[in-house]
Amino acid sequence: MGRTHSGCGATFMDLQLSGKVALVTGASLGIGRAVARMLSQEGCRLAVVARREPLLNTMADEIALLGRERPLVIVQDITADGAAQRIMEQTLAAFGRLDILINNAGGSRPLTGLGTAQEWDAGMRLNFTAGRDLSHAFIPVMQAQHYGRIVNLTGTDEPLMMNAGVPPNGAVHLWAKALSRVVGKDGITVNSIAPGKIHSEQIDQRNLVGEQAQRAWAAENCPAGYVGDPEDVAALIVLLASPRGRYISGQVIHVDGGARRVAS
């Protein structure tokens, strides 16, 4: 993605990411995995976080086999007490700094009836609090180096049903906007990306199971006409993570093939 040309001239786009250090949570599959691979392709050094060690190691090995530096593998449940501190310590011990934080870990939490207090708390912890804590842990590091990129993967804020994973999306959008105004002077940008239907465990195995169901949904709901791939989201994340994205901050960007029905 980093070096492309158009026409017959020699005009190249260099995203200036070589040597940057990036941390990606929820990196074992789906969007997180695609982001990690794409950042590596652009020359980033990586720390990758998830709970499933075998999947993380497989992904790290694949990157190494391509001749790139093997990512630092951090096996961690980001919702556990002290997780942000442990992730920060391991990352700084390995690299000495962090330039890019991709808060990708999260998930839908459909409820039966009104849901329990524990279900609502767990949804908020996974989809808002953990990413906020991790961001706040690294912000002093980014401020000291006068460079930082924080990208939060969220989701819909349209309350179509009782789902403990939806209100945290709105919370992230508000917090990230406020944070962007505080740290903008320090060379740090903060943005949120709300993916639509993207091929993943959640979509392919639970939400829209099978090609027929996916085609029917896309025909009814998505102007692009198909369910997106993780790389469709990763491409935007990598741009936002780069020095080229320096003037994009405090935004919520929907990557959904046009499926969202409102203009804002």
C-alpha positions in Angstrom: 0.0 0.0 0.0 2.8 2.4 0.9 4.4 2.9 -2.5 2.0 3.2 -5.4 2.2 5.1 -8.7 -0.4 6.4 -11.1 -0.2 7.3 -14.8 3.1 7.1 -16.6 5.0 9.4 -14.3 7.1 8.5 -11.2 4.8 9.9 -8.5 4.9 7.8 -5.4 3.0 7.8 -2.1 5.3 7.1 0.8 3.4 6.9 4.1 6.6 7.5 6.0 6.0 4.7 8.5 9.3 2.9 8.2 10.7 2.3 11.7 7.5 3.5 13.5 6.5 1.3 16.5 2.8 0.2 16.5 0.7 -1.7 19.0 -2.4 -3.5 17.7 -4.9 -5.1 20.1 -7.3 -7.9 19.0 -4.6 -8.7 16.5 -5.1 -12.5 16.2 -7.9 -12.4 13.5 -10.0 -10.2 11.3 -9.4 -6.5 11.1 -6.6 -6.5 13.8 -4.7 -9.2 11.9 -5.0 -7.3 8.6 -3.9 -4.0 10.2 -0.8 -5.7 11.7 0.2 -7.2 8.4 -0.3 -3.9 6.5 1.6 -1.9 9.1 4.4 -4.4 8.8 4.4 -4.1 5.1 4.9 -0.3 5.5 7.9 -0.9 7.7 6.5 -0.6 11.2 7.9 -2.6 14.1 5.0 -4.3 15.9 3.6 -5.4 19.2 0.5 -7.5 18.9 -2.0 -8.2 21.7 -4.8 -10.8 22.0 -5.9 -13.7 24.3 -5.3 -16.6 21.9 -1.6 -17.2 21.8 -1.5 -19.8 19.0 -3.3 -17.5 16.6 -1.0 -14.6 17.6 2.1 -16.7 17.1 0.9 -18.0 13.7 0.4 -14.4 12.5 3.8 -13.3 13.9 5.5 -16.2 12.1 3.8 -15.3 8.8 5.1 -11.8 9.0 8.6 -13.1 9.9 8.5 -15.5 6.9 8.0 -12.5 4.6 11.4 -11.2 5.7 10.1 -8.6 8.2 10.8 -8.2 11.9 8.8 -10.7 13.9 6.2 -8.8 16.1 6.4 -8.8 19.8 3.6 -11.2 21.0 1.8 -10.1 24.1 -0.8 -12.6 25.3 -3.2 -10.5 27.4 -6.9 -10.1 28.2 -7.2 -6.3 27.9 -10.1 -6.3 30.3 -8.1 -7.8 33.2 -7.0 -5.6 36.1 -3.6 -4.0 35.4 -3.6 -5.0 31.7 -2.8 -1.6 30.4 0.2 -1.3 32.6 1.5 -4.7 31.7 1.1 -4.1 28.0 2.9 -0.7 28.3 5.8 -2.2 30.2 6.4 -5.0 27.8 6.1 -2.7 24.8 8.5 -0.1 26.1 11.0 -2.8 27.3 11.1 -4.1 23.7 11.1 -0.9 21.7 11.6 2.0 24.0 8.7 4.0 22.6 5.3 3.7 21.0 4.2 5.8 18.0 0.9 4.1 17.0 -1.9 2.6 19.1 -4.7 0.7 17.4 -7.5 -0.1 19.8 -9.1 -2.9 17.9 -10.2 -5.4 20.5 -14.0 -5.4 21.2 -17.2 -7.1 20.2 -20.9 -7.1 20.1 -22.8 -8.1 23.2 -26.5 -8.9 22.3 -28.7 -9.1 25.3 -31.8 -11.1 26.3 -34.4 -8.8 27.6 -32.9 -5.9 29.5 -29.7 -7.6 30.3 -28.0 -7.8 33.7 -25.8 -5.2 35.4 -22.8 -7.5 34.9 -23.5 -7.8 31.2 -23.6 -4.1 30.8 -20.5 -3.6 32.8 -18.6 -6.2 30.8 -19.6 -4.6 27.5 -18.4 -1.2 28.7 -15.2 -2.7 30.1 -14.3 -4.4 26.8 -15.5 -1.8 24.3 -14.6 1.5 26.1 -12.7 1.3 29.4 -9.9 -1.0 28.2 -9.0 1.1 25.2 -9.2 4.3 27.2 -6.9 3.0 29.9 -4.4 1.8 27.3 -4.4 5.1 25.5 -4.0 7.1 28.7 -1.1 4.9 29.7 0.8 5.7 26.4 -0.1 9.3 26.0 2.9 10.6 28.1 5.2 8.6 25.9 3.7 10.1 22.8 3.8 13.6 24.2 7.4 13.3 25.0 8.3 12.3 21.4 5.8 14.8 20.0 4.2 12.2 17.8 1.4 9.8 18.3 -1.5 8.2 16.5 -4.5 6.6 18.3 -7.1 4.8 16.2 -10.1 3.2 17.9 -12.2 0.6 16.2 -15.8 0.9 17.3 -19.0 0.1 15.5 -22.6 1.3 15.1 -24.1 3.8 17.5 -27.6 3.1 16.0 -29.6 1.4 18.8 -31.4 -1.3 16.7 -31.7 -3.7 19.7 -30.5 -4.1 23.3 -26.8 -4.7 22.9 -24.2 -3.9 25.6 -21.6 -3.4 22.9 -23.4 -0.4 21.3 -23.4 2.4 24.0 -19.7 2.0 24.5 -19.2 3.0 20.8 -20.8 6.3 21.5 -18.7 6.7 24.6 -15.5 6.1 22.6 -16.5 8.7 20.0 -17.1 11.3 22.6 -14.0 10.5 24.7 -11.8 10.4 21.6 -13.1 13.7 20.3 -12.3 15.3 23.7 -8.9 13.7 23.9 -8.0 14.9 20.3 -8.5 18.4 21.5 -6.3 18.0 24.5 -3.3 16.3 22.7 -3.5 17.9 19.3 -0.8 20.4 20.3 1.5 17.5 21.1 1.5 16.1 17.5 -1.0 13.4 18.5 -4.1 12.5 16.5 -7.1 10.5 17.8 -9.7 9.0 15.5 -12.4 6.4 15.6 -13.4 4.0 12.8 -16.8 2.4 12.8 -16.7 -0.6 10.4 -19.9 -1.9 8.9 -20.3 -5.6 8.0 -16.8 -6.9 7.5 -15.8 -10.6 7.1 -14.9 -11.8 10.6 -15.7 -14.5 13.1 -18.6 -12.5 14.4 -20.1 -11.8 11.0 -19.3 -15.1 9.2 -20.0 -17.5 12.0 -22.8 -15.8 14.0 -24.3 -12.8 12.3 -24.5 -13.6 8.6 -23.7 -17.3 8.2 -23.2 -18.4 4.7 -22.7 -16.8 1.3 -26.5 -16.7 0.6 -27.3 -14.8 3.8 -24.5 -12.3 3.1 -25.6 -11.7 -0.5 -29.2 -11.2 0.7 -28.1 -8.7 3.3 -25.9 -6.8 0.9 -28.6 -6.6 -1.7 -31.0 -5.1 0.8 -28.7 -2.9 2.8 -25.3 -2.1 1.2 -25.0 0.1 -1.9 -21.5 -1.5 -2.5 -23.3 -4.8 -2.8 -21.0 -7.0 -0.7 -19.7 -7.7 2.8 -16.3 -5.9 3.2 -12.9 -7.5 3.8 -10.7 -6.6 6.8 -8.2 -5.0 4.4 -10.9 -2.5 3.4 -10.7 -1.1 6.9 -7.0 -1.7 7.4 -6.1 0.6 4.5 -7.7 3.6 6.2 -6.2 2.8 9.6 -2.7 2.7 8.1 -3.2 6.1 6.5 -4.5 7.6 9.8 -1.5 6.1 11.6 1.0 7.7 9.3 2.5 11.2 9.3 0.5 11.8 6.1 -2.7 11.7 8.3 -1.5 14.5 10.5 -4.5 16.8 9.9 -7.2 14.2 10.4 -8.2 14.1 14.1 -11.2 13.9 16.3 -13.2 12.1 13.5 -15.6 9.2 13.4 -15.2 7.6 10.0 -17.7 4.9 8.8 -16.3 2.1 6.6 -19.4 0.2 5.5 -19.8 0.3 1.8 -22.5 3.1 2.2 -24.7 1.0 4.4 -25.2 3.6 7.1 -28.6 5.4 6.5 -27.8 8.8 8.0 -25.4 11.5 6.7 -23.6 12.3 9.9 
